[in-house]
Amino acid sequence: MSNADITDSRGLAISAPSADVVERFDAIVRDLYYYRLGVIDRLDELLAEAPDLALGHVLMGYGLLTEGSAAAEPKARDHLERAEALPSNRREQLHAAALRGWLDRDDTARVSAWERILVEWPLDLLALRQHAATLFWTGDKRHQAELVIGVAGQWGSQTPGYGHFLSAFAFSMEETGHYAVAEQAARQAIAIEAQDLWALHALAHVLEMQSRVDEGIELLEDAARFLNDYNLFRGHLWWHLSLFRHARGEFDAALELFDREIFPKSSTFYLDIQNAAALLVRLEFQGVDVGAARWERIAEAAAESATTCTLWFTAMHDVIALIKTDRQAEAQATLDYLHSEGAASPQPALAYDLSQAAVAFYSGRPGEALEAMLALRQRHGGLGASHAQQDLYDQIMVIAALKLGDWPRVRELLKARLATRIWDEPSWQAFERGSRRVDALEDEAGVRAALRWALD
């Protein structure tokens, strides 16, 4: 059956054999951004029935690259080549160009293609969410915010998929410190779909950055009834719940979440590794004995995946787990991989430098670790991730300075962390109160409390 341009629910033309195929593709995109289970299987089935669906092959390529593993790239390239060989319209060709740029590590080409799409077709949900997601992992929070603001005027409550726009808007606003706007958009998205994980995630971040711990626990404990009905992203919501428990000093509850939900078994999914390692590091900095078995579980996954992972923020987490379990050969192989990849790209080069600092820290050389991380301090964000995730860098530096007995540096680093939570006059006043408490710190217990934001 020959293809024709058939419009989707937002009026965008798709080269497809039938309206049914377009409707099913539309539903796949919708459910993909709701993190529902079985989406890729449904896309596989659709492509088996409609192998000439060019945008379907592009979406499959996007999905494979989102796994963050070089091992997925050959399959993604195969889908790209299929898409490029098929009849397609200009928007679909730009999607293929974005996929090619992604595969070729050509960020300029990838960004240019998606932004051209959004200039001409601002209701292209696929371009919007994929572009926003990759900007998140390249660390350009301002660009991410500009992206969603740029199309906001074209979206409205009657637009199909409006909740997906709102959740993307909410998260980008949160990451740029516009917490009231972010909270409003996240709650609007949740009103549209109560189980919108990305909107819940955005709201959890707002509550984290504003130290609204009780509200965060209430939000995520309520979500606990359905989280495990969704794909692996659910683990990150469980991680956020563990951070709120950690902030309360409920370390046993945080460890229970680790064992039951965050990392119950070895997983090579990059976000699982990030969540797990980051939580154990935070707990150890609170004086908690997390046990060797938990680190072994993470290290087992890191040993399998670290030398193919292409989401570079994960690298330091991998290396920490490998060093903590005395897997020196695997840690060195990871560093060699980062060094090799870093010859052509700044992100793996930065990941290499930060991973080297982690090796120094966990090998009993806190001075070397602190010096290295301070030198990189203004570039830490270049590996992407949220403010909450990036806080791991600051916590390591604080503990390194504490091990050195460098109290002026401890206090300076803790006050710099507090400065990330200023957004209005009351929060400025809270910063001033917190700063005075930090200046009065004289013992390790006080530092641990400060790392939990427990200064009031």
Phi, psi and omega in degrees: 000132181283155181273155172219160175284115179240136185276146177271191185294340178256014175080017180265135183284133176234132176283107187209159182282342183199162176295328179298319179297317179296318179297319179291321177297317178302317180293325178295315178299316179301311184286334176301317183273358166264002178060036180281155182286152171078009184295315182293324176298320178293323177293320175303313181297319180295318180291330176294324180276329182229070185295347180267013179278093186302315183292333175295320178292322177297315180299320177298319176298316176302313182300318180295318181290332178295341176296340177072032181226133177299335180296336181274349188294321178301319178294320179296321179293324177298316178293324176300312181297324176295315180299317183292335181275351185263154172299135182204159178271179188295320180298318179293325177294324177292323175299317178297322178295323177296317179297319178296317177300320179297314180295323183274007183058031179257087184299325181297315180294318180298310181297316182300318182293312180296321182287329173296319177301311186288336173293317184270329183227073187295348177267013177284095183297322181298312179296318182298310185286323178293318180295314180299320182294318181287327174298324177303317183275358171257358171084011183262081184294321180297316179298318179300316179295316179299325181300307184287326177296323183297332180254357188304321183295343181269346181259145177208176186298339179268356181281124176304133182086012182303324178300323178294322175296314183300319182292322176294318178299315182300314183293319180294324177292320178299315184291343176255013171086009179266074194289321180296316178296317180298314182296318179299314181294319180297317181291327174297317180296320180293328176294329177285316180218107187297337182253031176284101187296325182289324176292317176299321178297314179299317179293321177301321178295318177302313181295323177297311185290338178259009178056036178267068192296314182299319178294323178297317178296316180299316180301310188277332173294324176293319179292340183303335183291341181232352186306318185284004171274001185243177186283191190297343177301337180306327181301330181288327175292321175298322178299317178299321177297321179295326177295320178294319176297318178300317181299328178279353185080017181269071189290324178297321178294321178295319178293325177296320176295321177303310185287327186269324190232321189280316180210062183292334176214166183299131181221132179269001176297126189304321183290326175299316180296315178301309182303311187293309183296318182297322179292315180296321177300312180300317181293319177297324178293343175268005179086014182274134173275105184274350178084151182289328187297324180293318177294324179299321179299316179291317182298324178301317178290318180298319180298330182277328192243346190296329183269010172233353183292134180245005170263098200289340175299334181291334193303313182296325177296317176302310185295320178301313180298320181291318179292318181299334182254015176060035175266071187297319182295317180292323178296317179293322177297322178295316178297320179297319178297314179297319179297318180295311180294328182289347178295336184243356186212137183289331183295306178297332176295317177294319178298324177298313182297317179292323178292323175299320178295322178295321176300314180299315182299313184275003174251017175081024179237066185297328180296315178296318180298314182295316180301316181294316183287328175294322179295332181262001194307317182279358179244000182308322184292350181294347176266006179078198182085167184276171174301320181296319179289319182292343179301340177302320179301313183295321180296319179297317180296319179299313182292324176299315178296323178296318178298329179277352184070023182268080186294323175302319179289320177306310184294319180298317180293321179294321178290327176296322176297316180300326183295340178287351185245033174257125178220347178203184184298312178300323180288331174294319177295322177295322177299316180297318177297315179297321180297319179296322179293321178297319180297338181267358182295137179221001183219164183296323180300321178294322178295317179299318178298318180297324178294338176268007184065020182268075185246350181266000000 
